[in-house]
Amino acid sequence: MRRALRLLVTLAVPIVLTMTMVRALTFPWYARFEYARTGFPADPFGLPPEERLRLAETTIRYLNLPGRPVTLERLRLADGEPAYNERELGHMEDVKAVFDGLTLLAGVALAVSLASAWLLMRLDRCAPWAALAQGGALTLALLLGLAAWMLIGFEGFFQAFHGVFFASGTWVFSYSDTLIRLFPLPFWQDAGLLVAGGVCVLAVCAVAAGAWRVRRCVVRT
């Protein structure tokens, strides 16, 4: 039982840390940061920066709305035309479904890990901290592999990532489509770096905190 509880805590760590960073980027601040960054590509079809930012913020905010909101269907360009076509709206529904599912998974993982840690503490007060450190180490190992993949070929990683969560062809759009104009490849490259960097920092903290607490437990015993 002790081994199973430790495994649950260890496996939960990379899930919780990753979704923590992903959710941190699903708020309007990230679009503002990217659009203000020097070198961020301008819209090739001349969409004004302020209009482009408004559309991007609304689209990102959509992910955090409860249920199945109709925000994007009502979104309009400055000339009154719909911001998104049917294929784009369908893809965003898929994105929200995946995002909600992963958020639920992270929530369940967190709850299970906390319950497991509480039970472990009753059996061995050092065990939860050892599991936390192992989870941080596992996160770093997974992150190293993904980082190497992204550095070797980000487009290949991007395509493989979408292939896992979305049906073939449903996430490929024309350069004239609004989604591509609002969120060009550099937007996702920077997001990947921020998520990877943030998860790395959190994982190192988990390893350090877990190892420190284990040492204290050993000294006390």
N, C-alpha and C positions, 0 to 999 in steps of 0.2 A: 504493500500500500504506500509506503513511504517513497519508494522509487517512482510510482505512478504519479503521486502528488508533485514530486519534484519535476517530473517531465512536463506536467501540465503548466507549471509556472514558467519553466524554461521556454516552452514553445509559445507561450502567450506573449513573451517580451517582444520579439520582433514584430508581431502583429500589432500590438498596442503602440509601440514606438513609431512604426511606419505610418499608421493611420493618424496618429497625433500630428505628425508633420504634414501629411497630405491635407488634413482638415485645416491646418493653419494657413495653407495657401488657397483655400476655397472661400476667401473673403475678398471684398473689393480692394483692399490695400495692395494685394499683389499685382493687380492690373495697373494700378497707379504707379507702383514702383517700376514695372517693366516699361510702361509707356513714357516715363520720365527719364529712362536710362539712355545715355548717349550711345548712339549706334543702333537703337532699336528700329527695325525697318518701318518706313512710312507705308501707308496704304497705297498700293500701286494704282488704284482707281480714284484716288483723290478724296477719299472720305476725310473730312476735317478731324483733327486729333480729338477735340472735345466730344464730337459726336461718336467717334470710334470708342472713346473711353466710356461714354455713357452706355453704349451697347454691350461692351465687354463686362462692365460692372453688373449690369442687369442679368447677363447670362450666367456669370459666376454665382451671383446671389441666388439664382434659381435652384442651384444644387442644394442649398440649405433650407429651402422652403418645405414645409410638411406636405405629405400626400403627393398628388399629381397636379401641380399648379398649371394654369394656362398662361403664365406670364409671357413666355416666348412667342406664343401664337399672336398675342396682342402687340408685340414689339414692332415698332415701325421706324423706317428710315426718315430722314428729314423731309423727303419728298412725299411721304405718306405711304410708300410701298412697304409691304411686309419685309421685315429684316431677314427672315429665314424662309427657305422653301420647305416643302414637305419632307424631303430626304434629310435635311438638316434638323428639322423638328423631331423626326423619328430617331435620329442618332442621339440627340440630346435627351430624349426619353430613356434610351438605352443607357446613356451615361449616368443619368440620375438613378436608375434602377441598380446599376452596378455600385455606384457610390453609396447609396442607402444600404445595400447588402453588405458591403465591406465595413461600413460604419457599425452595422448591427453585429457583424462578426467580431469586430474589435471590442465592442461593448460586452459581448458574451465572454470573450477571452479574458477581458479585464475582471469581470465578475467571478469567473471560474478560477482565475489565478489568485485573486484575493481570498476566496474561500479555501483554496488549496493551501495557500500560505498560512492561513489561520489554523488549519488542521495540522499542518507540518509543525507549526510553532509549539503545539501541544505535545508533539512527539519528540522533536529535536529543535531547539531554538536556533541552532546554526543553519539548519537545512533550508529555510526559506531564503536566506541571504546567499547561500551557495547557489541555489537555483536561479536567483536574480543575476548573479555574476555569470553563470553559465549561459543564461538567456542573452545577456549583453554580448558575450563572446560569440554566441551563435549569430546574433544580429550583425556583428562586425564581419564575420566570415561570409555571410550571405551578401552583405553590402559590398565587400571587396570583389566578389565575383560579378555582381551586377555593374559595379563601377568600371571594371575592366571591359565588360561587354559594351557599355555605353561609350567608353573612350575609343574602343576599336571601331565601332560603327553605330552611332546613335540612331540613324535611320532604320537600321536592321533591328535594333532593340525596340524602337518605337513601333515598328510594324508587328513584331512578335508579341509585344505587350497587348496591342489592340486585337491581335488574332486570338488571344486567350479569352478575352471578355466579349468580343463582338463578332457577329456573323460576317463572313467574308464579303467585302465590297460595301458594307453599310457605313464604313467610316472613311471612305475615300471620296474626296470632293474636288471640284474644279477650283482653280486659283481665283476665280471670280466670285465664288461662294462666300457668304459673309463669315462663316466660321473660320475659314482659312485667312481671310483678311483681318479678322480680329485677333486670331491666335496663330501667328506664323510659327515656323519651326523654332526660331530662337526663344520664343515664349516658353516652349516645352523643354528646351535644352536647359534654360535657366531654372525652370521649376525642378527638373531632375537633379540638378546640382544642389539646389537649396534643400530639397527633401533628403538627398543623400548626405549632405553635410550636417543637417540637423539631426538626422537619425544617428549619424556617427557620434556626434557630441553626446546625445542622450545615452547611446550604448556604452560609451566610455564611462560616463557617470554611473551607469548601472553596474558595470564591472568594478569600478573603484569603490562604490558604496557597498556592494555585496562583499567584496574581498575584505574591506575594512571591518565590516560587521562580523564576518567569520573569524578574523584574527582576534577581535575582542571577545567573541564567544569562547574561543580556544583558550585564551589567557585566563578568563574567568573560571573555566573548568579545570 
